[in-house]
Amino acid sequence: MQFEKLIAPMSVDEFAQSVNANRSFVVRGDPNKFADLITLDDIERVLNNGCNTSVFPQIIDGGVRYDLLDSELPWAPKALKKSEFSRLLEDKRSFMMMNLSQINPKVSLLIDGVESAINSSCADLHLYVSSKAQATGYNAHRDRPQFKLYLQVIGSTRWCLYEAKSGLDNAVASIAKEEEEKYLTLKDEFDLNPGDMLFMPPATFHKVGNPYGPRVSFSIPFVVLNPEEKQPKKMDRSYIPFKSIFEKAQRQ
C-alpha cells in the first residue's frame, strides 16, 4: 500500500501540517481499506512458529504485557508456551507482537512506504489482537519518542485520549485505572472502525479497549531523526521467492 493511499482522503500536505501541529487526529476510511493487508492465517502461522522468532508474542493482562516462555530447552534457548497461550486467548486475554514489518509482502511494502514518505524516519509494525469481546488491554500510557500510526484492520476499538494534569512527573509512562482521575483529564473518546487510521504524536496518553468483539489492529511506530544525525540502516524487507527458485531448479 502506498503512503498516499494509507492516509487518503487526507493529502500528504494536509498530513504534514497536522503532524507539525503536534496533535492527534483520525482519518476515516472505507471499511475494506486495510482488509487485504493481513489474514488470520498470517497471524496463526507466526504464532505457531513458537521457537524461531526475533520477538515472541506477549500476553496483555493486568494493564501490562508479559512473556509466556519456556527457557533452556534442548535445541532452542526459548519457546512459546503454546498450550497456555491458547488457554489465555480463550479466557479473553489480548496479545501483541513487535517487529512484524515482514509478516507478509504487503505489510513490508507498507512499512517501506512509510519510511520513504517521511524523511529521515524508521518504522516498525506492532500487531494487537483480541480474540474475544471485552478482552484485556493496557493501562492508560504514553509512548516516547515514537510517533504512531494506528490502523484498525478487523473489528472495532474504543479509544480514550488524555492530557496529563499538572504535577505528574514527566518520567511516568503508565497510569493505573484507579489513579486516572487523579493524574489525567479525558480529552477525547471515540471508536475506530475497520478502515480508520489514528495519528498520535509522542507522549500522548491513551487507552484502548475492544467492547464490541474480536479485533486486529496495526500500530506503526516511527521515529524521525535530525537529517544531520547518522541515519538508521534501512531494513531489507524484499521478498525471498524461495518456492519459485526451488521449483525452477527442479525443472532444469
ZITA-V989212 format. One record per residue. RES is the residue in one small letter. SS is DSSP state (H for helix, E for strand, C for the rest). PSI is psi in radians with two decimals (none if undefined). D_CENTER is the distance of its C-alpha to the mean C-alpha in Angstrom with 2 decimals. Layout:
res = {RES RES}
ss = {SS SS}
psi = {PSI PSI}
d_center = {D_CENTER D_CENTER}
This chain:
res = {m q f e k l i a p m s v d e f a q s v n a n r s f v v r g d p n k f a d l i t l d d i e r v l n n g c n t s v f p q i i d g g v r y d l l d s e l p w a p k a l k k s e f s r l l e d k r s f m m m n l s q i n p k v s l l i d g v e s a i n s s c a d l h l y v s s k a q a t g y n a h r d r p q f k l y l q v i g s t r w c l y e a k s g l d n a v a s i a k e e e e k y l t l k d e f d l n p g d m l f m p p a t f h k v g n p y g p r v s f s i p f v v l n p e e k q p k k m d r s y i p f k s i f e k a q r q}
ss = {C C H H H H H C C C C H H H H H H H H H C C C C E E E C C C C C C C C C C C C H H H H H H H H H C C C C C C C C C E E E E C E E E E C C E E E E E C C E E E E E C H H H H H H H H H C C C E E E E C C C C C C C H H H H H H H H H H H H H C C C E E E C C E E E E E C C C C C C C E C E E C C C C C E E E E E E E E C C E E E E E E E E C C C C C C C C C E E C H H H H H H H E E E E E E E E E C C C C E E E E C C C C E E E E E C C C C C E E E E E E E E E E C C C C C C C C C C C C C C C C C H H H H H H H H H H C}
psi = {2.25 2.68 -0.67 -0.67 -0.61 -0.76 -0.09 2.53 0.09 2.45 2.89 -0.71 -0.74 -0.68 -0.81 -0.72 -0.73 -0.67 -0.77 -0.44 -0.12 0.83 2.70 2.60 2.74 2.38 2.01 2.35 2.98 2.44 -0.43 0.15 -0.71 0.19 -0.51 0.16 -0.51 2.68 2.82 -0.51 -0.66 -0.82 -0.78 -0.67 -0.75 -0.76 -0.63 -0.09 1.14 -0.03 0.31 1.24 2.67 -0.63 2.17 2.70 2.59 2.36 2.46 2.12 2.56 0.43 -0.01 3.11 2.69 2.72 2.72 1.33 2.54 2.51 2.87 0.78 2.77 2.27 -0.24 2.27 -0.55 2.63 2.55 2.38 1.50 -0.64 -0.75 -0.67 -0.81 -0.74 -0.71 -0.60 -0.72 -0.44 0.51 0.59 2.38 2.92 2.82 2.70 2.33 3.03 0.77 0.50 -0.09 0.46 -0.51 2.90 -0.61 -0.72 -0.70 -0.78 -0.66 -0.87 -0.67 -0.69 -0.68 -0.81 -0.61 -0.63 -0.52 1.86 2.47 0.59 2.72 2.45 2.81 3.10 2.19 2.36 2.28 2.24 2.32 2.08 -0.09 2.70 2.63 0.59 2.98 2.71 3.02 2.74 2.85 2.30 2.96 2.54 2.38 2.50 0.21 2.55 2.86 2.31 2.18 2.08 2.20 1.92 -0.94 2.41 -2.98 2.74 2.65 2.18 2.47 2.21 2.44 2.83 2.44 2.40 2.73 2.48 -0.26 2.21 2.34 -0.39 -0.25 2.21 -0.32 2.49 2.16 2.69 -0.71 -0.18 0.04 -0.81 -0.56 -0.68 -0.26 2.62 2.19 2.14 -0.67 2.61 2.26 2.90 2.50 2.25 2.91 2.30 -0.17 2.63 2.40 2.34 2.35 2.28 2.90 2.63 0.36 2.03 2.30 2.80 2.45 2.41 2.91 1.31 -0.22 -0.36 -3.04 2.67 2.67 2.22 2.52 2.30 2.15 1.65 2.41 2.57 2.55 2.12 2.70 2.24 -0.41 -0.23 2.87 2.22 2.56 2.60 2.31 2.38 2.41 1.77 0.28 2.64 2.34 1.93 1.09 -0.83 -0.76 -0.78 -0.78 -0.83 -0.59 -0.73 -0.62 -0.59 -0.31 none}
d_center = {16.38 18.02 16.65 19.52 18.57 14.93 16.31 19.50 21.73 21.11 22.85 21.73 24.36 23.25 19.64 21.13 23.45 20.85 18.74 22.08 22.89 20.08 19.13 16.30 16.84 15.87 16.70 17.96 17.98 19.78 18.51 18.51 16.76 13.65 15.64 16.46 13.17 12.78 15.25 15.61 17.82 15.16 13.23 16.66 17.82 15.22 15.83 19.52 19.63 19.83 21.66 20.56 17.07 16.04 13.60 14.23 12.22 12.67 14.15 13.48 16.98 19.20 16.52 15.13 13.70 16.13 17.05 19.33 21.32 24.91 26.23 29.38 29.78 32.12 30.59 27.08 26.24 23.40 22.40 20.22 22.39 21.69 24.33 23.15 19.52 20.86 22.98 20.23 18.22 21.55 21.97 19.00 16.58 12.84 10.88 7.70 7.74 7.25 9.23 8.79 9.84 13.06 12.47 14.86 16.84 15.35 11.80 13.77 15.77 12.98 11.62 15.34 16.07 13.83 15.56 18.86 18.75 17.89 20.68 20.36 16.57 14.34 10.68 8.12 5.21 3.01 4.32 5.86 9.49 12.68 15.81 18.21 18.74 18.76 16.57 15.67 13.25 13.04 16.00 15.97 14.59 14.02 12.15 14.43 15.16 12.00 11.58 8.45 8.17 6.62 7.93 9.77 10.76 13.03 14.72 14.47 13.12 15.36 14.48 16.74 16.90 19.52 21.89 23.19 26.91 29.37 30.06 26.59 26.34 24.02 22.82 21.53 17.74 17.71 20.22 21.42 22.15 25.89 25.66 23.60 26.88 28.37 25.74 23.65 24.67 22.74 22.20 20.57 19.57 18.37 16.77 14.08 15.37 14.65 14.74 13.86 11.73 11.48 12.10 12.42 14.61 14.55 16.02 15.31 15.84 13.82 13.63 12.11 14.15 14.87 18.67 19.35 18.25 15.70 12.30 9.43 6.37 3.92 2.33 5.21 7.16 10.75 14.12 17.43 20.51 24.10 25.72 28.53 26.42 25.83 23.01 20.41 21.20 19.26 17.71 19.76 17.52 20.68 21.29 24.06 26.42 27.83 29.34 31.11 32.47 33.67 35.29 36.94 38.54 39.77 41.56 43.31}
